[in-house]
Amino acid sequence: MTDPAGREAVAAVWRIESARIVGALARYTGDFALAEDLAQEALAEALVTWPREGVPRSPAGWLLTVGRRRAIDAFRRRAARDGRYAALARDLGEGGIASGAAPAGPPGDGLLWDPDRIDDDVLALMFISCHPVLSREARVALTLRVVGGLTSDEIARMFLASTATVQARITRAKKTLGAARVPFGVPPPGERARRLGSVLNVIYLIFTEGSSAGSGRELIRLDLAGEAQRLARVLARLVPDEPEVHGLLALLELTAARFPARIGPDGEPVLLERQDRGRWDRAAIGRGRAALARAERAGRGLGAYGLQAAIAECHAVAASADATDWERIVLLYEALGRLAPSAVIELNRAVAVSMAQGPAAALPIVEGLAAAGALPNSHLLPAVRGELLTRLGRAAEARTELERALRLCGNDRERTVLERKLAALPWPAGPPVS
């Protein structure tokens, strides 16, 4: 086997199995930070061994066995010859593997790969990675690392950050979890309901950055958005009775369905009303609508993600922008605003009102947000305000707003759209030229 082929095999197995491996090691050692380090050590050993000796018959079992052996070495170094060390040594059958030798096959006891435990391990890993004691940035980085199986380099590229910054966030996150004595395991039902929101929020944040990149040259970061969709699908399988999980999955699928039509041949953004709806991903729309229907069948009413998914469904089923049920979208935004009030939701409601009732009806909503100082560092509010003023024929005021939006916008592709809108505005008539 060539070296590149061996490394590719390691990467493929790691991406699929890393969450299970880290979760199993965390359950077995009772130490999340140690488990993540052990898994990384096993990965490093695979990168050396597999290209040279070939991919083992049970790749995941190989990685897990190496991780468990490293755990024993760690406990030895700590001189922790207690019951936990003895249990680890017995389960591993340490006498059959020489210290430092790579295992050739799967773990002998099979305990860690009990299907009834694997799902709990991965779910517990999600809850720990998204624990509220961590900052938002730390939750995102740790989730992508231990649940998504991404390397620090990959995460850094996704967020246009340095690898050192990402590694520091992950290190701090693990130290914070250790200091807070967060136990490994799925939280009890009462606590799980409270902490599920944090898990959903992290997945949503990852997708949001992927679907509308806040900076850089690309409008859509398919790597980030796709990873968020994968995490949402995993979570929906692990907690099938939680309607808001299916609501989030529906939102991500229905939003991603429009990706193929959101960028034109020149790489510039295509606004919703001008998109070729024939290019929308119908399979993704079908998956999204099925997930939304499952959320609705729970009979508890849609949550914030479910309501956003219902809005996305209105767009997905409409033949054109004019044929869209804008009145229903306005009602859905009103419900969403009561359930999860925010300036962004109110701004989106204003856009829907402008489509349903005209720009004059929507402008007071936007003016109210501006008067309240909402979204001071975002280009979104002046961009919407400028669009409404343009439609009302108030070109001079529109120009001021669009210029402000341009100054605040950090994404190159969106800046191009704003520049085109500015260029299309008429200039006021000047004095006659003599």
LINFENLIN-V511068 format. One record per backbone hydrogen bond with DSSP energy under -0.5 kcal/mol. NH is the residue of the N-H (numbers start at 1). CO is the residue of the C=O. If there is no record, write none. Layout:
# LINFENLIN-V511068
nh = <NH:NH>
co = <CO:CO>
This chain:
# LINFENLIN-V511068
nh = <6:7:8:9:10:11:12:13:14:15:16:17:18:21:22:23:24:25:26:27:28:29:30:35:36:37:38:39:40:41:42:43:44:45:46:47:48:49:50:51:52:53:54:57:62:63:64:65:66:67:68:69:70:71:72:73:74:75:76:77:78:79:80:81:82:86:87:88:89:90:91:92:93:94:96:97:101:113:114:117:118:119:121:122:123:124:125:126:127:128:129:130:131:134:139:140:141:142:143:144:145:146:147:147:148:149:150:155:156:157:158:159:160:161:166:167:168:169:170:171:172:173:174:175:176:177:178:179:180:181:182:183:192:193:194:195:196:197:198:199:200:201:202:203:204:205:206:207:208:209:210:211:212:213:216:221:222:225:226:227:228:229:230:231:232:233:234:235:236:237:238:239:240:242:243:245:246:247:248:249:250:251:252:253:254:255:256:257:258:259:261:262:262:263:264:267:270:271:274:275:275:277:279:280:281:282:285:286:287:288:289:290:291:292:293:294:295:296:297:298:298:299:307:308:309:310:311:312:313:314:315:316:317:318:318:324:326:329:330:331:332:333:334:335:336:337:338:339:340:346:347:348:349:350:351:352:353:354:355:356:357:358:358:361:362:363:364:365:366:367:368:369:370:371:372:373:374:376:378:383:384:385:386:387:388:389:390:391:392:393:394:395:398:399:400:401:402:403:404:405:406:407:408:409:412:412:415:416:417:418:419:420:421:422:423:424:425:425>
co = <2:3:4:5:6:7:8:9:10:11:12:13:14:17:18:19:20:21:22:23:24:25:26:31:32:33:34:35:36:37:38:39:40:41:42:43:44:45:46:46:49:49:50:104:58:59:60:61:62:63:64:65:66:67:68:69:70:71:72:73:74:76:75:79:80:82:83:84:85:86:87:88:89:89:93:94:98:110:111:114:114:115:117:118:119:120:121:122:123:124:125:126:128:131:135:136:137:138:139:140:141:142:142:143:143:145:144:151:152:153:154:155:157:156:162:163:164:165:166:167:168:169:170:171:172:173:174:175:176:178:177:181:188:189:190:191:192:193:195:195:196:197:198:199:200:201:202:203:204:205:206:207:208:219:410:210:220:221:222:223:224:225:226:227:228:229:230:231:232:233:234:235:237:239:241:242:242:243:244:245:246:247:248:249:250:251:252:253:255:256:258:258:259:259:268:264:262:269:271:271:272:275:276:277:257:280:281:282:283:284:285:286:287:288:289:290:291:292:293:294:295:296:303:304:305:306:307:308:309:310:311:312:313:314:315:321:324:325:326:327:328:329:330:331:332:333:334:335:336:342:343:344:345:346:347:348:349:350:351:352:353:353:354:358:358:359:360:362:362:363:364:365:366:367:368:370:369:373:375:379:380:381:382:383:384:385:386:387:388:390:389:393:394:395:396:397:398:399:400:401:402:403:404:405:216:410:411:412:413:414:415:416:417:418:419:420:421:422>
